[in-house]
Amino acid sequence: MTLNWDDSLLVGNAEIDDDHRQIFEHFEKLSLACQEGSGEEVLKDLLKFLDEYVTQHFSYEEAFMADNNYPKLAEQQALHAYFLQSVTELQGMDMKDTDPHKLSIIIYRKLILWFTQHIKKSDQELVNYIRAQQHY
């Protein structure tokens, strides 16, 4: 699985885009490590990073939504909680007994694919809402 950041992931808010880019860079490191056979070590670091950094990022996003009276705040909070629960579940897995290919698929589906789709849909909706409000 090859990961590349591209402009389709930009939402137009510099702080949010910078956070997303940094998170995505960690996903890319994991992808490369899996290809080199050292994914387990990098995965543990990634999960620790996600647990800390994403919590901070989601808090910023949610405060931004609240400040702008975003009507889908509760929906976003539920999506964020789901992602963090996925991180917690992966942290609790015994990775030594898990087939590396299967683990890569789980990580891709639970973290990378979810996060990419979340940026392209939910976060883009947020930014579009903010832009529309600024025109009134």
N, C-alpha and C positions, 0 to 999 in steps of 0.2 A: 504494500500500500504506500503510494507516494503522495506526499502532501505538499502543496504549494499554496502560499498565501496569494490571493489575487484581489483585484479591485472589486470583484462582486461581493466581497466580504466587508467592504467599507459601508458604514452607515452615515457618515458625514458629521459625526461628533468626534472631535480630536481625542478627547480623553477616553471615550469608549472604544474608538478605533485602536488607539495605542494599547489599551488593555487587551483587546481581542487579538491583536497582532502578537503580543507577548505570550499569551496563552497558546496561540497557534504555533509559535516557534517551539514551545515545549512539546507539543504534539509531534512536530516534525522531528525533533531530537529522538523521541521515543520510536517513531517509525524507522528512522535510520538505525537505531540500536537494535531493534527487532530483526532487521535485515542482516545485521552483523552478529546476531546471536547473543547480545548482551542486554536484551530488552527487560529482563526481570529487574536488574539493578536500576535502570533508568526509570522503569515503571514506578518503583517505590518512591523515587525522588519526585516524579511527576505527580503522584497522588498526594504527597505531602504539599507540594507547591499548589496544586489545585485546591486542596482543603483550605489553605491559608489565603492565597491570592484571589481565588474565585469568590470566596466569601466576602472579601473586601470589595471586589469588583461588583458583585451583585448588590451589596449594600449601597454602593455609589449609584448604581443604576436605579435602584428602588427609591432612593432619596431624590434623584433627578425626576423620576416619575411623579412622586408625591408633590414636589415643588411645582410641577407643571400640571397638576390635577389630571394625570393620565387615567382615563376610565378603565384601562385593563391592568391596573396595578396588581390587584389580587390574583389575576390570571398569571401575570409574570412572576409573582412571588411563589405561586404553586409550581411553575415550571422550574424556577431556580432551586426550590426545595427538592424537586425530583432529581435534578442533576447532582446536587450535593449528596443526596441519598445514594445515588449510583457510585459516587466517589467513595463513600463510607463502605458500601458493599464490597467494592473492589479492594479496599484496604484490608477488609476482613478475610479475603480469600487466601487459601493456602496455595500460592502460585507454584510451589515446587512440584505439586502433584497435578498441575494443569498443563495439558498439551499446549506448547507455545503457539501453535497455529490457532487453536481454539481461543486462547487468551487474546491474541491479536484481534480476532473477530469480535470478541466481547468488548474489548477496549474501543474498537472502531465504532461499533453500534452504540454502546452506552455513553461514550464520551465524545469522540471526534465527530461522528455523524450528527449526534444530537446537538452539539455546540455549533457546528456549521449551519445546520438547518435553523437553529434558534436565532443566530445572527441574521440570516437571510430573511427570515419571516418576522419573528416577534420584535427583534430589535429594530428592524427596518420600519415596521409599523409604528413603533414609538417615535422614531425620528420624523417620519412622515406626519404624524399627529402634531408634533412640536412645530414643525415648519408651517403646517396649516393654521395653527393657532397664532403664529407670529404675523400672519397676513391679515388678521382681523384687527 
